[in-house]
């Protein structure tokens, strides 16, 4: 996937992140916009317009980092729609939850890399 960033580089409310590429010969395309950002506590982004994805359609994804005694608590969320085409809808039923879990794991992994000291 090729990632295209606007001048906000995906780090400001209203900033766009576009991705395009191919998977198994199928062209993929998505356009995300940052809808909320309160560093380092909260960030939310969602797709806008028509997406070309395989197992999910439009989605809203984000995280919250809250204080918890002497530590922090990370909450990651994703809400998504299934694709409208019949075959993609069936694929979405089977693979959408797996893809959503992968997205969540990516955010958790990135947060750990960012906030935990290197070993």
VOBA-1610 file (N, C-alpha, C; in pm, whole numbers, padded with zeros to 5 digits, always signed):
BEGIN
Unk+00084-00118+00000Unk+00000+00000+00000Unk+00088+00124+00000Unk+00050+00220-00079Unk+00116+00350-00081Unk+00032+00446+00003Unk+00098+00518+00094Unk+00029+00613+00180Unk+00059+00754+00131Unk-00047+00833+00112Unk-00034+00971+00067Unk-00085+01062+00177Unk+00001+01150+00227Unk-00034+01240+00335Unk-00049+01382+00283Unk-00143+01456+00339Unk-00155+01598+00306Unk-00061+01677+00396Unk-00071+01810+00391Unk+00020+01894+00469Unk+00005+01873+00620Unk-00110+01825+00665Unk-00129+01795+00807Unk-00066+01663+00849Unk-00020+01584+00753Unk+00047+01455+00776Unk-00029+01360+00867Unk-00164+01371+00868Unk-00245+01283+00951Unk-00236+01315+01098Unk-00187+01436+01130Unk-00166+01472+01270Unk-00247+01593+01313Unk-00343+01635+01232Unk-00426+01750+01266Unk-00571+01718+01230Unk-00663+01771+01307Unk-00805+01751+01275Unk-00830+01806+01135Unk-00897+01726+01053Unk-00925+01763+00915Unk-00821+01713+00815Unk-00709+01664+00864Unk-00604+01612+00778Unk-00648+01481+00712Unk-00606+01462+00587Unk-00641+01340+00512Unk-00521+01247+00500Unk-00550+01118+00510Unk-00453+01012+00482Unk-00519+00925+00376Unk-00454+00916+00262Unk-00506+00831+00154Unk-00412+00714+00133Unk-00471+00599+00106Unk-00391+00480+00079Unk-00443+00415-00047Unk-00349+00367-00127Unk-00388+00295-00248Unk-00286+00186-00275Unk-00332+00083-00343Unk-00244-00028-00376Unk-00324-00143-00435Unk-00261-00258-00441Unk-00324-00379-00494Unk-00301-00494-00400Unk-00402-00580-00391Unk-00388-00705-00317Unk-00452-00814-00399Unk-00375-00914-00432Unk-00422-01025-00516Unk-00486-00973-00644Unk-00426-00869-00703Unk-00474-00814-00829Unk-00592-00720-00818Unk-00642-00697-00697Unk-00757-00609-00676Unk-00706-00473-00630Unk-00749-00367-00700Unk-00710-00232-00661Unk-00782-00192-00532Unk-00705-00140-00437Unk-00760-00094-00310Unk-00740+00057-00299Unk-00835+00124-00234Unk-00828+00268-00219Unk-00908+00308-00097Unk-00852+00399-00017Unk-00929+00454+00094Unk-00883+00596+00123Unk-00972+00672+00183Unk-00946+00810+00222Unk-00995+00826+00365Unk-00901+00856+00457Unk-00934+00877+00598Unk-00917+01025+00631Unk-00995+01072+00726Unk-00980+01207+00777Unk-00972+01201+00930Unk-00884+01281+00987Unk-00870+01288+01131Unk-00986+01372+01184Unk-01067+01314+01274Unk-01184+01385+01324Unk-01166+01437+01467Unk-01076+01375+01544Unk-01048+01419+01680Unk-00900+01394+01708Unk-00838+01488+01780Unk-00698+01468+01819Unk-00667+01554+01941Unk-00633+01488+02050Unk-00590+01552+02173Unk-00466+01478+02221Unk-00348+01516+02169Unk-00226+01443+02203Unk-00194+01453+02352Unk-00144+01351+02413Unk-00131+01213+02362Unk-00248+01126+02404Unk-00362+01187+02438Unk-00472+01112+02500Unk-00574+01052+02404Unk-00598+01116+02290Unk-00707+01068+02205Unk-00680+01103+02059Unk-00712+01008+01972Unk-00711+01032+01828Unk-00818+00945+01765Unk-00895+01004+01674Unk-01001+00931+01603Unk-00992+00968+01456Unk-01004+00869+01370Unk-01008+00895+01227Unk-01111+00805+01164Unk-01164+00849+01050Unk-01266+00770+00982Unk-01254+00789+00832Unk-01305+00691+00762Unk-01304+00700+00617Unk-01416+00792+00571Unk-01391+00855+00458Unk-01495+00938+00396Unk-01505+00899+00249Unk-01620+00918+00194Unk-01640+00885+00052Unk-01648+00736+00029Unk-01632+00698-00095Unk-01641+00557-00137Unk-01505+00491-00124Unk-01501+00380-00053Unk-01378+00304-00032Unk-01372+00187-00129Unk-01253+00139-00155Unk-01234+00015-00230Unk-01150-00076-00142Unk-01220-00148-00053Unk-01155-00241+00039Unk-01217-00378+00020Unk-01152-00481+00071Unk-01199-00618+00046Unk-01299-00669+00148Unk-01274-00651+00277Unk-01358-00718+00377Unk-01433-00623+00469Unk-01402-00493+00463Unk-01481-00394+00536Unk-01506-00276+00444Unk-01600-00193+00480Unk-01627-00072+00403Unk-01587+00046+00492Unk-01669+00148+00500Unk-01634+00264+00582Unk-01614+00223+00727Unk-01521+00292+00793Unk-01492+00261+00933Unk-01455+00387+01010Unk-01460+00373+01141Unk-01416+00475+01237Unk-01323+00403+01334Unk-01204+00458+01354Unk-01100+00391+01431Unk-01033+00493+01521Unk-00994+00452+01641Unk-00928+00547+01728Unk-00879+00485+01857Unk-00823+00573+01942Unk-00775+00527+02071Unk-00791+00638+02174Unk-00798+00593+02300Unk-00798+00681+02417Unk-00691+00628+02511Unk-00614+00719+02570Unk-00519+00683+02674Unk-00560+00759+02799Unk-00592+00683+02903Unk-00637+00744+03028Unk-00544+00712+03143Unk-00551+00794+03247Unk-00472+00772+03368Unk-00536+00661+03450Unk-00452+00582+03512Unk-00500+00473+03597Unk-00398+00453+03708Unk-00425+00511+03824Unk-00333+00504+03939Unk-00193+00547+03895Unk-00098+00453+03899Unk+00040+00485+03861Unk+00073+00435+03721Unk-00029+00415+03640Unk-00006+00366+03504Unk-00104+00433+03409Unk-00111+00383+03290Unk-00205+00433+03189Unk-00288+00318+03135Unk-00403+00351+03083Unk-00489+00251+03021Unk-00515+00292+02877Unk-00490+00200+02785Unk-00512+00224+02642Unk-00639+00153+02600Unk-00729+00228+02537Unk-00851+00170+02480Unk-00850+00199+02331Unk-00858+00094+02251Unk-00859+00107+02105Unk-00993+00058+02056Unk-01050+00128+01957Unk-01181+00088+01906Unk-01187+00100+01755Unk-01274+00020+01697Unk-01303+00027+01554Unk-01451-00007+01535Unk-01517+00076+01460Unk-01655+00050+01415Unk-01649+00046+01263Unk-01708-00055+01204Unk-01701-00065+01058Unk-01831-00119+01000Unk-01849-00090+00873Unk-01962-00143+00796Unk-01911-00255+00707Unk-01996-00349+00679Unk-01962-00453+00581Unk-01977-00395+00441Unk-01899-00447+00346Unk-01914-00402+00207Unk-02053-00434+00152Unk-02094-00360+00050Unk-02228-00378-00005Unk-02239-00489-00110Unk-02132-00517-00184Unk-02137-00620-00288Unk-02153-00758-00224Unk-02236-00845-00282Unk-02266-00975-00219Unk-02142-01057-00180Unk-02047-01075-00271Unk-01928-01156-00240Unk-01845-01089-00130Unk-01825-00958-00142Unk-01749-00885-00040Unk-01820-00888+00095Unk-01952-00884+00093Unk-02030-00889+00217Unk-02005-01022+00289Unk-02006-01132+00213Unk-01980-01264+00271Unk-01836-01270+00324Unk-01740-01220+00245Unk-01601-01215+00291Unk-01590-01131+00418Unk-01664-01020+00421Unk-01664-00932+00537Unk-01717-01001+00662Unk-01822-01080+00646Unk-01875-01156+00760Unk-01770-01251+00817Unk-01695-01315+00726Unk-01596-01413+00770Unk-01465-01348+00816Unk-01418-01249+00742Unk-01284-01195+00766Unk-01280-01056+00829Unk-01394-00985+00828Unk-01398-00851+00887Unk-01352-00848+01032Unk-01402-00938+01117Unk-01357-00938+01257Unk-01207-00963+01272Unk-01151-01051+01188Unk-01007-01077+01193Unk-00928-00952+01152Unk-00975-00885+01048Unk-00907-00763+01003Unk-00917-00654+01109Unk-01033-00640+01171Unk-01051-00540+01277Unk-00956-00568+01394Unk-00942-00695+01433Unk-00849-00730+01540Unk-00705-00698+01501Unk-00670-00720+01374Unk-00537-00687+01326Unk-00513-00537+01337Unk-00612-00455+01297Unk-00599-00310+01307Unk-00576-00267+01451Unk-00653-00323+01542Unk-00640-00290+01684Unk-00501-00329+01735Unk-00455-00450+01698Unk-00322-00494+01741Unk-00213-00401+01690Unk-00228-00351+01567Unk-00128-00258+01510Unk-00119-00132+01595Unk-00233-00079+01637Unk-00233+00043+01719Unk-00170+00015+01855Unk-00203-00098+01916Unk-00145-00133+02046Unk+00006-00149+02033Unk+00052-00217+01931Unk+00196-00236+01908Unk+00266-00102+01889Unk+00207-00013+01809Unk+00267+00120+01787Unk+00272+00200+01917Unk+00166+00191+01998Unk+00164+00263+02126Unk+00274+00210+02218Unk+00291+00080+02224Unk+00396+00022+02308Unk+00534+00069+02263Unk+00558+00070+02133Unk+00687+00116+02080Unk+00710+00263+02116Unk+00603+00343+02110Unk+00616+00487+02134Unk+00637+00521+02281Unk+00564+00454+02369Unk+00563+00493+02510Unk+00655+00414+02601Unk+00690+00291+02563Unk+00778+00212+02650Unk+00923+00234+02611Unk+01010+00244+02712Unk+01152+00263+02681Unk+01209+00142+02607Unk+01307+00166+02522Unk+01372+00057+02448Unk+01447-00034+02543Unk+01450-00161+02508Unk+01523-00257+02592Unk+01663-00271+02543
//
